[in-house]
Amino acid sequence: MRFFITRVRDWYVRFERPISSISLISGFLFDAITLKRVDLFWENFWVVIHLAIVAICIVLINREENELMDKKDLPANSEKNLSRTHFWLINILQFFFGGLLSAFLVFYFRSATLSVAWPFLLLLVFAFVANERLKRHYERLTFQISLFFLSLFSFAIFFIPVFFHKTGPVVFLISGFVSLLVLWLFLVGLGFFTKEKFKKGKKMLIFSVSIIFLTINILYFLNLIPPLPISLKDGGIYHSILRNASGNYIVQSEDAGWLRYFALHEDFHALANDSVYAYTAIFSPASFNTDIIHEWQEYDKNTGKWITVNRISMTAVGGRDGGYRTYSIKNNITPGVWRVNVETARGQAIGRLRFNVIGVGEEPTLKTDIKD
């Protein structure tokens, strides 16, 4: 049995890079397909289990390294002095960190407007890639705890609002406090098992956690963090919208074909004094009603700035899988480049609809769809 385990370990070490890359991609795709809603019990239970396994691995890894430091003069990360268990614990830690960060990327990406929320998404992507490429750093306590705290904070940002059925600065600050409290309780237990090692890295650890905490707070108050658990499930610009007797929306739009998925702006051919309809389906958890804003803006070529033409406030009712459907109208649209920013009441970007209005003399050919 020991011979078999050794062969498996040697094989894994030999092909670690391609295995890691394949796991990275397949894990992300698996999470994108299976993780549906941030307010469901099993999704959150899945995250909590991963956090618990990560915490246990960190304790066991550092306890062994600390015992080694007590017994020998060699550094704790000397490979020839570490057990086979240590090797597998490092890889298990990497795997479950990857699972956590993959889940967060899926959840936050669904709720993000890349042009606005890219700094926070970039932070998660950096942590995600570092998890796969910098495994040796898992033998450094500061790196382990920093990634653990980032995972705790990322989870609390959407779990605490689900718990309180609302969002806002106060709820976000509570999320940060809960993350720090959980981390402190964990470090108290970790310090009991790794006294010497913990003391030596304490200053660097405090500095690293403080930087992560301040960075996330700055990004939040600059409205650069996606507004989870709120997300844009569907959205579009239409020539007309009607609600039928079944409660579904009948929408009419131009058929731009598959190329529209690669266009920065959707072309909207309009007659003089035409109206434009901005449709959105906003998801929020059950018992979670929230105010949203449709901000209509036109691009001013002379100044190179976006000019706000109108801000329309609406309420999105939570709980519907497909999102709460609503729309706003801009009458007498003029030719030019337009966009509709879909935001929370405090200005966090949920989504953005871009379109280019082109004046024409006759009505374009339209297709009809049903939004159920």
Beta strands, then each sheet from edge to edge (+ up, - down):
strand 1: 231-238
strand 2: 240-243
strand 3: 249-254
strand 4: 266-270
strand 5: 276-283
strand 6: 290-300
strand 7: 305-316
strand 8: 324-330
strand 9: 336-344
strand 10: 349-359
strand 11: 366-371
sheet 1: 1+ 5- 8+
sheet 2: 2+ 3- 11+
sheet 3: 4+ 10+ 9- 6+ 7-
end
